């Protein structure tokens, strides 16, 4: 009997101890080991362009306006015919000098200067850019193997996971912030391929193009945008998941540009009654028309993968190589039919970025 009572007492104490433990871990005690490992691969990017007059040469980059560096910037540019129009961030993906950043950081640059944490400064050239996803690849020639960081798998990232963002806020140089993933799949109206992570790690102007890391030191997102009434961080930042960014970067490295599939249809964005993408009209002579798609068709799958919305169909078709055949499962009236379509090449400047597909 005493033995039984003793066992019961031990179980009771253990249960109380377990109930006293917090249900939510508060995260790492320090990010310092992670910082030491990955920050040498994070770079600051200064962008310059030639200007025609001294008046435009005194224009102030938005990320420096209102900061202690504004006067210094104006003093340096007085009398010059060269203007720094922006400062951003990036990260070294390959030790040979391949750097990933945002298109809006380097897309209109005449000169690009990349700064490393050890003080090294190197000119860079553009390898390729993609305006629709706001991703760019640039390259520096360092004459040595540079510190680099790998892609992580954004598909396994969950809302609530810890992340660490790194970059060049307000042109201040290498900085890190930490937070969690607040949401997935955000559409912020930036383009037809919006599928952002929302982050609560402080992200400010100048952080664009910088990486967000998981706790293993892998890049799971490319920091791209913020929502802010003040111009500074209010805890709502957006980043392109690595699942999307890594594919675009791969295409830019291999071809210098991105080729996307195109059906030639207009989609009904008001369709919310059931899963799928409703076709509002079919472009005469386009790939969809040649394949037999009709206005009123509801696309529910492509190549065996379910389609839940118009945006999913746009992304899925865009990922098909032009000239390849995609099989669309279509609900047509009371029937379900499979329609093979030879996908065309997305026009460089479609009349409507969305919902034209």
N, C-alpha and C positions, 0 to 999 in steps of 0.2 A: 504494500500500500504506500509506503514512504517513497519507494522507487517510482511508482506511478505519479505521485504528487510532485516529485522532483522533476520528472520529465515534463509534466504539465507546466510547472513554473518556468522551466527553461524555454519552452515553446512560447509562453506568454511574454517573457522578456524579449525573445527574438522578434515576436510579432510587433511589440511596441517599438523596438529599435528600427524595424523596417518601416513602420508607419511614420516614424520621426524623420526618415530620410526625405529630402526634397524630391518631388516628382519630376522637376525640370532641372537639368544640369545648367549651371551658370556659365559654361564654356571654359576655355583654357584660362589658366591663371595669367599667362603672358603669351603674346604673339611673337616675342622676340626671336625665338629659334626660326620661325617661319619667315620673318622679315629678313634675317641674315641670309637665309637660303635663296630667296626669290628676288629680292629687291635689286641686286646687281644686274638682273636682266630687264629691269624696267627703265625706260628711257624718257627723257624730256625732249620735246620736239619744238623747235622755233622755226617759224615760217616767214619768209620774206618775199616781197614782190617789188619790181621796179615801178616807180610812179612818175607821172609826167610833170608834177609841179610840187613846190614846197608846201602848198596848202594841204594837199592830200597826204603829204609825207608826215604831217603832224597829227594824222588821225590816230585815235587811241584804240588799241585792241580792247574789246569788251571785258576780257578777263583781268586787265590791269586797271581799268577805270575805277576810281574811288579807292585805290590801294596806296600804300606808302611808296610804291614803285612808279606811280604815274609821272611825277616830276622828273625822276631820273630818266624815264623813257623819253619824255619830251626833249630834255636837254641833249640826249644822245642823238636824236634825230634832227635837231635843228640844223638846217643848211644841207642836209643830205638829200639824195634823190632815191633813197631806198627806205622802204617801210616794213616794219614787222607787223604783219596783219593778224597774227595769232600765235598762241602757244598751246601745245597739247601734249599728249602722252602716247606711249606705245610700249611694246615689249618685244624682246628678241625671241623669235620662235626657233631659229636655227643658228648655230654658232658661226656659220659662214657670213652672217650679217643680215639675215632676213628679219624684218621688223613689221609687226602688224599694228595698224592704227585705224582711225576713222577717215573716211573720204573727206568729210567736212574740215578736217584738220589740215590736209595736205593737197586737196584736189586742185586748188587754184594757185599753187605756189610757184614762184620762179626759182626760189632757193629754199632748201630744207637743211637745217642744221640739227644734228642729233647729239644730245649730251648724255653721258653716262655718269653713274654715281662716283666713279673714280676720278672724275674731272675731264676725261677724254671728250673731245668734241670732233665730230666727223660730218662731212657733207653726205647727203643721201640723195638717191634718185628714185623716182617712182617706178615700180615694177608693174603695177596694175591697180585700177580702182573700180569700184562698183557703186554707183550713185544710189541705186534702189535699196540696197541694204546698208549703205554708208560704211563700207569697209574698204580699206586700202592696204597695199603691201608696198613697203619701200625697202631699199637695200643700202647698206654702208659697206665700204671696203676697209676693214680694220687691219689687215695683214696678220691677224691672229684669230684664234678661236674665241668667240665671245660667250659669256654666260648666257644660257638660254633656259627657257621654261617650256614644259610640254602642255598640250591640250588635256583637259579633263573631260569627263562624260557628263554633260549638263542634263542628260535624260534621267539620271539617278538623283539629281538635286531635288530636295523637297523644301516646301515652304517651312521656314523655321530653321533651316540649316545655317550654320555660321559661314561667313565669307569675309575676306579681307581685300579691300580695294587699294590699289596703288597708282600713283600718278604725279602730276605736276600742277596742283591747284593754284590758280592766280599767278602762274609763273614762278612759284616759290621754290621749285625743285622737288626732289624725291620726297613724297609723303605717303603715309599709309593711314587708312581708317578701317574700322571693323564694324560689322553689323550682321544682320540676317537677311535671308531671302524673304521678302514680304509677300510676294505673289508671283505667279507664273502666267505666261500667255497674255501679257498686256498689249492692247492695241492703243497706241497713243496718237494715231493719225499721221505718223511720219511717212508712211508709204504702204504699198499693197502687201508687203511681206512682214509687217509688224508682228512680232512674237517675243516680246521682251520679258526678261526678269525684272521685277520691281525690287529694289534694294533699299534698306534703311541705313546702310553705311553712308556717312557724309560724302557726297560727290559734288564738286564745284566746277565752275568754268576753268578749263585747263586740264581737268581729269579725262576729257574726251580721248578715247583711243587707248586708255590704260586698261590693265587687266583686273579682274576680280578672281581671287584664288579660293579654292577649297582648302581644307586644313591639311591636305597632303601636298600642297604647293603646286597644284595643277590649275591651269586657267580654265575656268568654267563659264566665263562671260567676258564680253568686251564692253566696257563702260562707254555709253553713248550720249545720254540725254538726262536732263533734270527737269522737274516741274518746280518753278519757284516764282513767287510774286516779287521777290527782292533781288534776284540775281545770284543769291547764295543758296547753300544747301538748307532745305527744310525737311530733310529725311525722306525725300521721294526721288530716287534715281532709277534710271533704266539702263539695262545692259543686254547686249545680244548674246544669247546662249551659244556655247561652243559648238553644239550640234549644227547650228546654222553657220556660224563664223568659220569653222574649220573647213567646211565644204567650199565656201566662197573663196577662202584663201587658197585652197588647193587649185581651184580653177584659175585664179589670178596668177599663180605661180606657173601653171602649165601653159596658159594661153594669153595672159595679160588682160583678159576681159572675161565676162560671164555670158554664156549663151543660154537662153531660157526658152522652154517650150511655150507654145501659144495655140489656143483652140480657135479663136475668132468668134467668140460669143459675148453677149452681154448678160450679166447675171442679175437676178432679182435679189437685191440686198434686203428687201422688206420681208422675205420669206422667213418666218419664225415659227411656222405651225408644226413642222416636222423636220427631222434631221435630213441633211442633204443640201445640194446647191441647185436652185431652180434657174433654168435658162429662160431669159426674157426674150431674146432675139438671137438670130444666127446671121453672121456676116456673109453676104453673098460671095460665093467663090472661095471662102476660107476653109481651113482644115475641118472644122466641125460640119460645115455644109456638105463637103465632099464625103465625109464619113457617114452622113445620114442623121445627125442630131437635129432636133426640131425645137422650136419655141414651145415652152410648156413642159419639156422634159425635166425630170428631177434626177440629178446625178447623185447616186448613193454610194458609189465605190469607184475606185480607179485602180486597175491592176490588182484587184483583190483586196485593196485596203479601203476601209470605210471612209466615207466623206461625210462630215457632220455639218459643214457650213460652207458658204461661198469662199471664205478666206482659205479654208483648207483646200478646196479645189484649186484655187489660184496658186497656192504654194506647191501642191502636188503636181500640177501640170507644168509649172515652171521648172521643176526638177527633172522632167523628162527631156532627154536629148532631142533637139530638133531632127526630124526625119525618122524617129522611132515610133512604133505603134503602141498606143495606149488603149487598153480595153476599159470602156466606161460602162458600168452597170446603171441602167436608167429605168426609172419608174415612168411609164408612159400610159396615162389613163389607168386602167385596171391591170395592165401587163407590166412585167419586168423583163427587159431585154438587155443583152450585151452588145455594145456598139464599138467596134474597133475603129480608131481614128489615127491617121498618120499625123503626128503633132508637127506644127510649123514652128518657125522661129519668131520669137516675140519681137515686134517692131521696136526700134530704138527709142522712138518718141510716140507711144500710143496716144490716141486722142483723149483717152481717159485712163489714168493710172489704175483706177478702180471704179466700177466693177468690170471693165472690159478685160477679157481674158482670151 
